[in-house]
């Protein structure tokens, strides 16, 4: 029998002993006053004399993280994930049930303690316990050492242990939650309505991505997990809901990387009667305020570089970004041949049949994207990669679309929405032709969406902001797995069969 199996067996024996003594090991509730962090917050500023004068009696729950015996007195640390509270327990002062609980305690158990709050001679805030209740018996021990584990993947697989043992991991998800609250507040101030749209769709739309397929047996129908909520949200614009947003889970059946997880969270919002320029302004203002609210200042450190969200954000067209990265001229980026020459000089190959817009984006991603560390709006994206965006009035090869880059990552994507049903139908046909040429990510033809546009959609702009990548930047985490509570992982041996 292994050491772990021995520990589990020993804990099961303690559980049996508790039950023989009539102790409920898994009660339904515990009526309490404060958790440890709240105790520290409310009483942490009082000295010993002030506490003695008040003599507060509290009932406090938490997880047992340390247990030390000093003769007839035991000291324990009770944690709630944010802070600890020391317990001082004298067995002689406990009733029979509390004494049984004390005798059979293990680290990791959830307990509830009732007693008087004092300060010890060493100055530590301490609950002098007179009753002790078991709230949940832990049958498996907590890891002895969590920080510095060589197999970081175990943190993702056993996130519940990561959160218990690693306060910094908890902080990541608290910051993520605060960021989402800030985004909601910014949209609420602009009178947006939060909505929900289908996660299972007859046609995957709103993004160029490979979908997951599922089966609805009741209708004998294949459905797709959504790659984006865009087309449904814009149907709501047609219906007269002129400012809508959704914080949504999307699913894309593509690769995994430090920046990609098959299911991820996006904020998408659509705003009638404004264009992409208004969204650029709103995005800069909102993310600057968000960083200041969450981090205390509109600056963040990313891979050793300080990113300044308080300064003016740079704006470049895709062509300008490529020209800057490649030390090229406007003439070099004006046609496919020029782009192919620039690519070849850098060891890249662009096939002769590649459309101009696709060639430009390929060169941009290969040469310019990683260098966009400070906040930068990349504008005027090509029509070929923007089937749902309005064409630019300056040059019909491009659209009124932008992408926001920060720390070398794309963080947001927005554009003035194409609301001409005839032009949109032609764009869909172009995407179908691309699929026939082998582009599996090209957009499908959505006839119902065209029908909706034919009823009239107001001029509008829409945007998506990646919540996971935003969380990475705010917390300084370079892997998307660090900011998703339960990231997608290959099952461990035997795990999928149990």
RATACOR-V681807 format. One line per field, one symbol per residue. ss: DSSP state (2 for helix, 1 for strand, 0 for the rest). psi: psi as a letter, one per 40 degrees, with the letter a starting at -180 (. if undefined). A space follows every 10 residues. Layout:
BEGIN
ss=???
psi=???
END
This chain:
BEGIN
ss=0022222222 2222222222 0000000000 0000022222 2220000222 2222001111 1111111111 0011111110 0001111111 2220022222 2220000001 1111111110 0000111111 1111110000 0000000000 0022222022 2222202222 2222222222 2222222220 0011000001 1000000000 0011110000 1111100002 2222222200 0011111111 1000001001 0011111111 1100022222 2222222222 2222200011 1100111100 0001111222 2222220002 2220022222 2222000000 0000022222 2222222022 2000011110 0122200010 1000000110 1111110011 1111111000 2222222222 2222220000 0000002222 2222000001 1111112222 2222200002 2220000000 00002220
psi=hidddddddd dddddddddd eehhegidih hidiiddddd ddedehiddd ddddfhhihh iihheihhhg behihihhie ddiihhhhhh deeiiddddd dddfiiheih ihhhahhihi deehhihhhe ihihdhhheh iiidhdhehd gddddddfdd ddddegdddd dddddddddd ddddddddde fihhihihdh idhhieigih iihihhddef hhihhieied ddddddddee gehiihhihi hhgaiiaeeh idhihihhih hieiaddddd dddddddddd ddddeeifii hhfehhhhed ihhihiiddd dddddefiid ddeeiddddd ddddeeeihh idehiddddd dddddddddd egdihhhhif iiddegeeii iiedheeiig iiihhhfeih dihiihhheh dddddddddd ddddddeege eiiihgdddd dddeehhihi iiihhhdddd ddddefhehd deehdgihih iihedee.
END
